[in-house]
Amino acid sequence: MSKKNNSDKFGFVYSTDPNFNFNKQNDEGQETLSPEKQILRIKLDTKIKGGKAATIIDGFVGTEEDLENLAKKLKNHCGTGGSAKNGIAIIQGDNREKVVAWLLKNGYKNTKKAGG
């Protein structure tokens, strides 16, 4: 007879803390900074998309939902695909100039191209 264990809950097996609960603690409670407080860096990367050029927007502070919303707006502006995951937005192709121009126009004043 086997007992159902909770070892699959976020990697925890046992805790000695009497007030411990299995609620995952992550950045969901983190508020999204306003556009003028965001420090975004735009760079070109060819390693993420298997050798194809991709524009990377890094440094976004906020929820995943807000990052996905920003990525969606940038994809529509550039007329291309992309995604948002792991705290970065990825826009297909070399669209650094378009992305920087759109971000500056929409209140992201602390945005710069990084790298070369």
Chimera marker file (.cmm) of the C-alpha trace (Angstrom):
<marker_set name="trace">
<marker id="1" x="0.000" y="0.000" z="0.000" r="1" g="1" b="0" radius="0.5"/>
<marker id="2" x="1.496" y="3.309" z="-1.063" r="1" g="1" b="0" radius="0.5"/>
<marker id="3" x="0.661" y="6.724" z="0.216" r="1" g="1" b="0" radius="0.5"/>
<marker id="4" x="0.261" y="9.569" z="-2.194" r="1" g="1" b="0" radius="0.5"/>
<marker id="5" x="3.187" y="11.869" z="-1.626" r="1" g="1" b="0" radius="0.5"/>
<marker id="6" x="3.549" y="15.498" z="-2.567" r="1" g="1" b="0" radius="0.5"/>
<marker id="7" x="7.052" y="15.224" z="-3.965" r="1" g="1" b="0" radius="0.5"/>
<marker id="8" x="5.814" y="16.545" z="-7.310" r="1" g="1" b="0" radius="0.5"/>
<marker id="9" x="4.764" y="19.856" z="-5.735" r="1" g="1" b="0" radius="0.5"/>
<marker id="10" x="7.523" y="22.261" z="-6.759" r="1" g="1" b="0" radius="0.5"/>
<marker id="11" x="10.287" y="19.823" z="-5.808" r="1" g="1" b="0" radius="0.5"/>
<marker id="12" x="9.452" y="19.739" z="-2.085" r="1" g="1" b="0" radius="0.5"/>
<marker id="13" x="9.169" y="16.451" z="-0.262" r="1" g="1" b="0" radius="0.5"/>
<marker id="14" x="8.973" y="17.491" z="3.384" r="1" g="1" b="0" radius="0.5"/>
<marker id="15" x="9.214" y="20.643" z="5.462" r="1" g="1" b="0" radius="0.5"/>
<marker id="16" x="9.726" y="21.062" z="9.213" r="1" g="1" b="0" radius="0.5"/>
<marker id="17" x="8.074" y="24.498" z="9.161" r="1" g="1" b="0" radius="0.5"/>
<marker id="18" x="4.573" y="24.143" z="10.711" r="1" g="1" b="0" radius="0.5"/>
<marker id="19" x="3.333" y="27.156" z="8.691" r="1" g="1" b="0" radius="0.5"/>
<marker id="20" x="4.650" y="25.862" z="5.359" r="1" g="1" b="0" radius="0.5"/>
<marker id="21" x="2.237" y="25.570" z="2.431" r="1" g="1" b="0" radius="0.5"/>
<marker id="22" x="2.737" y="24.440" z="-1.132" r="1" g="1" b="0" radius="0.5"/>
<marker id="23" x="1.770" y="27.723" z="-2.768" r="1" g="1" b="0" radius="0.5"/>
<marker id="24" x="4.374" y="28.454" z="-5.391" r="1" g="1" b="0" radius="0.5"/>
<marker id="25" x="6.168" y="31.683" z="-4.637" r="1" g="1" b="0" radius="0.5"/>
<marker id="26" x="7.096" y="33.489" z="-7.823" r="1" g="1" b="0" radius="0.5"/>
<marker id="27" x="7.064" y="36.939" z="-9.395" r="1" g="1" b="0" radius="0.5"/>
<marker id="28" x="3.320" y="36.937" z="-10.083" r="1" g="1" b="0" radius="0.5"/>
<marker id="29" x="2.865" y="39.491" z="-7.285" r="1" g="1" b="0" radius="0.5"/>
<marker id="30" x="5.429" y="41.769" z="-8.856" r="1" g="1" b="0" radius="0.5"/>
<marker id="31" x="3.891" y="44.916" z="-10.243" r="1" g="1" b="0" radius="0.5"/>
<marker id="32" x="4.740" y="46.097" z="-13.710" r="1" g="1" b="0" radius="0.5"/>
<marker id="33" x="6.754" y="49.295" z="-13.721" r="1" g="1" b="0" radius="0.5"/>
<marker id="34" x="5.401" y="52.212" z="-15.701" r="1" g="1" b="0" radius="0.5"/>
<marker id="35" x="6.909" y="52.686" z="-19.193" r="1" g="1" b="0" radius="0.5"/>
<marker id="36" x="9.051" y="55.658" z="-18.165" r="1" g="1" b="0" radius="0.5"/>
<marker id="37" x="10.655" y="53.598" z="-15.353" r="1" g="1" b="0" radius="0.5"/>
<marker id="38" x="11.447" y="50.560" z="-17.522" r="1" g="1" b="0" radius="0.5"/>
<marker id="39" x="15.099" y="50.107" z="-18.535" r="1" g="1" b="0" radius="0.5"/>
<marker id="40" x="14.966" y="48.121" z="-21.764" r="1" g="1" b="0" radius="0.5"/>
<marker id="41" x="17.865" y="46.946" z="-23.915" r="1" g="1" b="0" radius="0.5"/>
<marker id="42" x="17.355" y="45.938" z="-27.535" r="1" g="1" b="0" radius="0.5"/>
<marker id="43" x="19.853" y="43.561" z="-29.147" r="1" g="1" b="0" radius="0.5"/>
<marker id="44" x="20.202" y="41.261" z="-32.129" r="1" g="1" b="0" radius="0.5"/>
<marker id="45" x="20.724" y="37.553" z="-31.501" r="1" g="1" b="0" radius="0.5"/>
<marker id="46" x="21.217" y="34.670" z="-33.902" r="1" g="1" b="0" radius="0.5"/>
<marker id="47" x="21.514" y="31.871" z="-31.337" r="1" g="1" b="0" radius="0.5"/>
<marker id="48" x="17.897" y="31.702" z="-30.167" r="1" g="1" b="0" radius="0.5"/>
<marker id="49" x="16.179" y="31.008" z="-33.486" r="1" g="1" b="0" radius="0.5"/>
<marker id="50" x="18.640" y="28.449" z="-34.878" r="1" g="1" b="0" radius="0.5"/>
<marker id="51" x="20.898" y="30.857" z="-36.741" r="1" g="1" b="0" radius="0.5"/>
<marker id="52" x="18.158" y="33.245" z="-37.861" r="1" g="1" b="0" radius="0.5"/>
<marker id="53" x="18.219" y="36.855" z="-36.695" r="1" g="1" b="0" radius="0.5"/>
<marker id="54" x="15.936" y="37.793" z="-33.809" r="1" g="1" b="0" radius="0.5"/>
<marker id="55" x="15.468" y="41.098" z="-32.013" r="1" g="1" b="0" radius="0.5"/>
<marker id="56" x="15.616" y="40.644" z="-28.231" r="1" g="1" b="0" radius="0.5"/>
<marker id="57" x="13.956" y="43.043" z="-25.771" r="1" g="1" b="0" radius="0.5"/>
<marker id="58" x="15.530" y="42.496" z="-22.351" r="1" g="1" b="0" radius="0.5"/>
<marker id="59" x="15.117" y="44.158" z="-18.944" r="1" g="1" b="0" radius="0.5"/>
<marker id="60" x="11.312" y="44.268" z="-18.688" r="1" g="1" b="0" radius="0.5"/>
<marker id="61" x="10.138" y="44.386" z="-15.058" r="1" g="1" b="0" radius="0.5"/>
<marker id="62" x="6.608" y="43.139" z="-14.553" r="1" g="1" b="0" radius="0.5"/>
<marker id="63" x="4.206" y="40.273" z="-14.997" r="1" g="1" b="0" radius="0.5"/>
<marker id="64" x="4.425" y="37.727" z="-17.801" r="1" g="1" b="0" radius="0.5"/>
<marker id="65" x="1.001" y="38.868" z="-19.012" r="1" g="1" b="0" radius="0.5"/>
<marker id="66" x="2.199" y="42.456" z="-19.451" r="1" g="1" b="0" radius="0.5"/>
<marker id="67" x="5.347" y="41.256" z="-21.215" r="1" g="1" b="0" radius="0.5"/>
<marker id="68" x="3.242" y="39.163" z="-23.606" r="1" g="1" b="0" radius="0.5"/>
<marker id="69" x="1.034" y="42.196" z="-24.250" r="1" g="1" b="0" radius="0.5"/>
<marker id="70" x="4.094" y="44.346" z="-25.054" r="1" g="1" b="0" radius="0.5"/>
<marker id="71" x="5.475" y="41.631" z="-27.351" r="1" g="1" b="0" radius="0.5"/>
<marker id="72" x="2.126" y="41.404" z="-29.157" r="1" g="1" b="0" radius="0.5"/>
<marker id="73" x="2.113" y="45.158" z="-29.809" r="1" g="1" b="0" radius="0.5"/>
<marker id="74" x="5.700" y="45.057" z="-31.080" r="1" g="1" b="0" radius="0.5"/>
<marker id="75" x="4.967" y="42.075" z="-33.342" r="1" g="1" b="0" radius="0.5"/>
<marker id="76" x="1.986" y="43.922" z="-34.840" r="1" g="1" b="0" radius="0.5"/>
<marker id="77" x="4.066" y="47.068" z="-35.368" r="1" g="1" b="0" radius="0.5"/>
<marker id="78" x="6.900" y="45.157" z="-37.054" r="1" g="1" b="0" radius="0.5"/>
<marker id="79" x="4.575" y="42.904" z="-39.035" r="1" g="1" b="0" radius="0.5"/>
<marker id="80" x="6.359" y="39.743" z="-37.947" r="1" g="1" b="0" radius="0.5"/>
<marker id="81" x="6.184" y="36.909" z="-35.451" r="1" g="1" b="0" radius="0.5"/>
<marker id="82" x="7.768" y="36.452" z="-32.089" r="1" g="1" b="0" radius="0.5"/>
<marker id="83" x="7.187" y="35.393" z="-28.522" r="1" g="1" b="0" radius="0.5"/>
<marker id="84" x="7.624" y="36.368" z="-24.882" r="1" g="1" b="0" radius="0.5"/>
<marker id="85" x="9.163" y="33.984" z="-22.381" r="1" g="1" b="0" radius="0.5"/>
<marker id="86" x="11.651" y="33.900" z="-19.516" r="1" g="1" b="0" radius="0.5"/>
<marker id="87" x="11.458" y="37.662" z="-19.030" r="1" g="1" b="0" radius="0.5"/>
<marker id="88" x="12.415" y="38.600" z="-22.595" r="1" g="1" b="0" radius="0.5"/>
<marker id="89" x="10.443" y="39.420" z="-25.715" r="1" g="1" b="0" radius="0.5"/>
<marker id="90" x="11.656" y="37.969" z="-29.017" r="1" g="1" b="0" radius="0.5"/>
<marker id="91" x="10.732" y="39.570" z="-32.344" r="1" g="1" b="0" radius="0.5"/>
<marker id="92" x="11.702" y="37.698" z="-35.504" r="1" g="1" b="0" radius="0.5"/>
<marker id="93" x="14.183" y="39.399" z="-37.811" r="1" g="1" b="0" radius="0.5"/>
<marker id="94" x="16.429" y="42.421" z="-37.419" r="1" g="1" b="0" radius="0.5"/>
<marker id="95" x="13.824" y="44.969" z="-36.306" r="1" g="1" b="0" radius="0.5"/>
<marker id="96" x="15.923" y="46.878" z="-33.786" r="1" g="1" b="0" radius="0.5"/>
<marker id="97" x="15.298" y="50.296" z="-35.312" r="1" g="1" b="0" radius="0.5"/>
<marker id="98" x="11.515" y="49.782" z="-35.511" r="1" g="1" b="0" radius="0.5"/>
<marker id="99" x="11.357" y="48.406" z="-31.960" r="1" g="1" b="0" radius="0.5"/>
<marker id="100" x="13.408" y="51.256" z="-30.464" r="1" g="1" b="0" radius="0.5"/>
<marker id="101" x="11.353" y="53.866" z="-32.334" r="1" g="1" b="0" radius="0.5"/>
<marker id="102" x="8.048" y="52.309" z="-31.198" r="1" g="1" b="0" radius="0.5"/>
<marker id="103" x="9.181" y="52.015" z="-27.563" r="1" g="1" b="0" radius="0.5"/>
<marker id="104" x="10.405" y="55.625" z="-27.438" r="1" g="1" b="0" radius="0.5"/>
<marker id="105" x="7.169" y="56.839" z="-29.043" r="1" g="1" b="0" radius="0.5"/>
<marker id="106" x="5.102" y="54.951" z="-26.460" r="1" g="1" b="0" radius="0.5"/>
<marker id="107" x="6.795" y="56.291" z="-23.334" r="1" g="1" b="0" radius="0.5"/>
<marker id="108" x="9.685" y="53.865" z="-22.798" r="1" g="1" b="0" radius="0.5"/>
<marker id="109" x="12.216" y="56.709" z="-22.500" r="1" g="1" b="0" radius="0.5"/>
<marker id="110" x="15.063" y="54.620" z="-21.061" r="1" g="1" b="0" radius="0.5"/>
<marker id="111" x="15.407" y="52.324" z="-24.090" r="1" g="1" b="0" radius="0.5"/>
<marker id="112" x="18.695" y="51.770" z="-25.902" r="1" g="1" b="0" radius="0.5"/>
<marker id="113" x="20.215" y="49.437" z="-28.420" r="1" g="1" b="0" radius="0.5"/>
<marker id="114" x="22.754" y="47.165" z="-26.750" r="1" g="1" b="0" radius="0.5"/>
<marker id="115" x="25.772" y="45.556" z="-28.317" r="1" g="1" b="0" radius="0.5"/>
<marker id="116" x="27.088" y="46.548" z="-31.726" r="1" g="1" b="0" radius="0.5"/>
<link id1="1" id2="2" r="1" g="1" b="0" radius="0.2"/>
<link id1="2" id2="3" r="1" g="1" b="0" radius="0.2"/>
<link id1="3" id2="4" r="1" g="1" b="0" radius="0.2"/>
<link id1="4" id2="5" r="1" g="1" b="0" radius="0.2"/>
<link id1="5" id2="6" r="1" g="1" b="0" radius="0.2"/>
<link id1="6" id2="7" r="1" g="1" b="0" radius="0.2"/>
<link id1="7" id2="8" r="1" g="1" b="0" radius="0.2"/>
<link id1="8" id2="9" r="1" g="1" b="0" radius="0.2"/>
<link id1="9" id2="10" r="1" g="1" b="0" radius="0.2"/>
<link id1="10" id2="11" r="1" g="1" b="0" radius="0.2"/>
<link id1="11" id2="12" r="1" g="1" b="0" radius="0.2"/>
<link id1="12" id2="13" r="1" g="1" b="0" radius="0.2"/>
<link id1="13" id2="14" r="1" g="1" b="0" radius="0.2"/>
<link id1="14" id2="15" r="1" g="1" b="0" radius="0.2"/>
<link id1="15" id2="16" r="1" g="1" b="0" radius="0.2"/>
<link id1="16" id2="17" r="1" g="1" b="0" radius="0.2"/>
<link id1="17" id2="18" r="1" g="1" b="0" radius="0.2"/>
<link id1="18" id2="19" r="1" g="1" b="0" radius="0.2"/>
<link id1="19" id2="20" r="1" g="1" b="0" radius="0.2"/>
<link id1="20" id2="21" r="1" g="1" b="0" radius="0.2"/>
<link id1="21" id2="22" r="1" g="1" b="0" radius="0.2"/>
<link id1="22" id2="23" r="1" g="1" b="0" radius="0.2"/>
<link id1="23" id2="24" r="1" g="1" b="0" radius="0.2"/>
<link id1="24" id2="25" r="1" g="1" b="0" radius="0.2"/>
<link id1="25" id2="26" r="1" g="1" b="0" radius="0.2"/>
<link id1="26" id2="27" r="1" g="1" b="0" radius="0.2"/>
<link id1="27" id2="28" r="1" g="1" b="0" radius="0.2"/>
<link id1="28" id2="29" r="1" g="1" b="0" radius="0.2"/>
<link id1="29" id2="30" r="1" g="1" b="0" radius="0.2"/>
<link id1="30" id2="31" r="1" g="1" b="0" radius="0.2"/>
<link id1="31" id2="32" r="1" g="1" b="0" radius="0.2"/>
<link id1="32" id2="33" r="1" g="1" b="0" radius="0.2"/>
<link id1="33" id2="34" r="1" g="1" b="0" radius="0.2"/>
<link id1="34" id2="35" r="1" g="1" b="0" radius="0.2"/>
<link id1="35" id2="36" r="1" g="1" b="0" radius="0.2"/>
<link id1="36" id2="37" r="1" g="1" b="0" radius="0.2"/>
<link id1="37" id2="38" r="1" g="1" b="0" radius="0.2"/>
<link id1="38" id2="39" r="1" g="1" b="0" radius="0.2"/>
<link id1="39" id2="40" r="1" g="1" b="0" radius="0.2"/>
<link id1="40" id2="41" r="1" g="1" b="0" radius="0.2"/>
<link id1="41" id2="42" r="1" g="1" b="0" radius="0.2"/>
<link id1="42" id2="43" r="1" g="1" b="0" radius="0.2"/>
<link id1="43" id2="44" r="1" g="1" b="0" radius="0.2"/>
<link id1="44" id2="45" r="1" g="1" b="0" radius="0.2"/>
<link id1="45" id2="46" r="1" g="1" b="0" radius="0.2"/>
<link id1="46" id2="47" r="1" g="1" b="0" radius="0.2"/>
<link id1="47" id2="48" r="1" g="1" b="0" radius="0.2"/>
<link id1="48" id2="49" r="1" g="1" b="0" radius="0.2"/>
<link id1="49" id2="50" r="1" g="1" b="0" radius="0.2"/>
<link id1="50" id2="51" r="1" g="1" b="0" radius="0.2"/>
<link id1="51" id2="52" r="1" g="1" b="0" radius="0.2"/>
<link id1="52" id2="53" r="1" g="1" b="0" radius="0.2"/>
<link id1="53" id2="54" r="1" g="1" b="0" radius="0.2"/>
<link id1="54" id2="55" r="1" g="1" b="0" radius="0.2"/>
<link id1="55" id2="56" r="1" g="1" b="0" radius="0.2"/>
<link id1="56" id2="57" r="1" g="1" b="0" radius="0.2"/>
<link id1="57" id2="58" r="1" g="1" b="0" radius="0.2"/>
<link id1="58" id2="59" r="1" g="1" b="0" radius="0.2"/>
<link id1="59" id2="60" r="1" g="1" b="0" radius="0.2"/>
<link id1="60" id2="61" r="1" g="1" b="0" radius="0.2"/>
<link id1="61" id2="62" r="1" g="1" b="0" radius="0.2"/>
<link id1="62" id2="63" r="1" g="1" b="0" radius="0.2"/>
<link id1="63" id2="64" r="1" g="1" b="0" radius="0.2"/>
<link id1="64" id2="65" r="1" g="1" b="0" radius="0.2"/>
<link id1="65" id2="66" r="1" g="1" b="0" radius="0.2"/>
<link id1="66" id2="67" r="1" g="1" b="0" radius="0.2"/>
<link id1="67" id2="68" r="1" g="1" b="0" radius="0.2"/>
<link id1="68" id2="69" r="1" g="1" b="0" radius="0.2"/>
<link id1="69" id2="70" r="1" g="1" b="0" radius="0.2"/>
<link id1="70" id2="71" r="1" g="1" b="0" radius="0.2"/>
<link id1="71" id2="72" r="1" g="1" b="0" radius="0.2"/>
<link id1="72" id2="73" r="1" g="1" b="0" radius="0.2"/>
<link id1="73" id2="74" r="1" g="1" b="0" radius="0.2"/>
<link id1="74" id2="75" r="1" g="1" b="0" radius="0.2"/>
<link id1="75" id2="76" r="1" g="1" b="0" radius="0.2"/>
<link id1="76" id2="77" r="1" g="1" b="0" radius="0.2"/>
<link id1="77" id2="78" r="1" g="1" b="0" radius="0.2"/>
<link id1="78" id2="79" r="1" g="1" b="0" radius="0.2"/>
<link id1="79" id2="80" r="1" g="1" b="0" radius="0.2"/>
<link id1="80" id2="81" r="1" g="1" b="0" radius="0.2"/>
<link id1="81" id2="82" r="1" g="1" b="0" radius="0.2"/>
<link id1="82" id2="83" r="1" g="1" b="0" radius="0.2"/>
<link id1="83" id2="84" r="1" g="1" b="0" radius="0.2"/>
<link id1="84" id2="85" r="1" g="1" b="0" radius="0.2"/>
<link id1="85" id2="86" r="1" g="1" b="0" radius="0.2"/>
<link id1="86" id2="87" r="1" g="1" b="0" radius="0.2"/>
<link id1="87" id2="88" r="1" g="1" b="0" radius="0.2"/>
<link id1="88" id2="89" r="1" g="1" b="0" radius="0.2"/>
<link id1="89" id2="90" r="1" g="1" b="0" radius="0.2"/>
<link id1="90" id2="91" r="1" g="1" b="0" radius="0.2"/>
<link id1="91" id2="92" r="1" g="1" b="0" radius="0.2"/>
<link id1="92" id2="93" r="1" g="1" b="0" radius="0.2"/>
<link id1="93" id2="94" r="1" g="1" b="0" radius="0.2"/>
<link id1="94" id2="95" r="1" g="1" b="0" radius="0.2"/>
<link id1="95" id2="96" r="1" g="1" b="0" radius="0.2"/>
<link id1="96" id2="97" r="1" g="1" b="0" radius="0.2"/>
<link id1="97" id2="98" r="1" g="1" b="0" radius="0.2"/>
<link id1="98" id2="99" r="1" g="1" b="0" radius="0.2"/>
<link id1="99" id2="100" r="1" g="1" b="0" radius="0.2"/>
<link id1="100" id2="101" r="1" g="1" b="0" radius="0.2"/>
<link id1="101" id2="102" r="1" g="1" b="0" radius="0.2"/>
<link id1="102" id2="103" r="1" g="1" b="0" radius="0.2"/>
<link id1="103" id2="104" r="1" g="1" b="0" radius="0.2"/>
<link id1="104" id2="105" r="1" g="1" b="0" radius="0.2"/>
<link id1="105" id2="106" r="1" g="1" b="0" radius="0.2"/>
<link id1="106" id2="107" r="1" g="1" b="0" radius="0.2"/>
<link id1="107" id2="108" r="1" g="1" b="0" radius="0.2"/>
<link id1="108" id2="109" r="1" g="1" b="0" radius="0.2"/>
<link id1="109" id2="110" r="1" g="1" b="0" radius="0.2"/>
<link id1="110" id2="111" r="1" g="1" b="0" radius="0.2"/>
<link id1="111" id2="112" r="1" g="1" b="0" radius="0.2"/>
<link id1="112" id2="113" r="1" g="1" b="0" radius="0.2"/>
<link id1="113" id2="114" r="1" g="1" b="0" radius="0.2"/>
<link id1="114" id2="115" r="1" g="1" b="0" radius="0.2"/>
<link id1="115" id2="116" r="1" g="1" b="0" radius="0.2"/>
</marker_set>
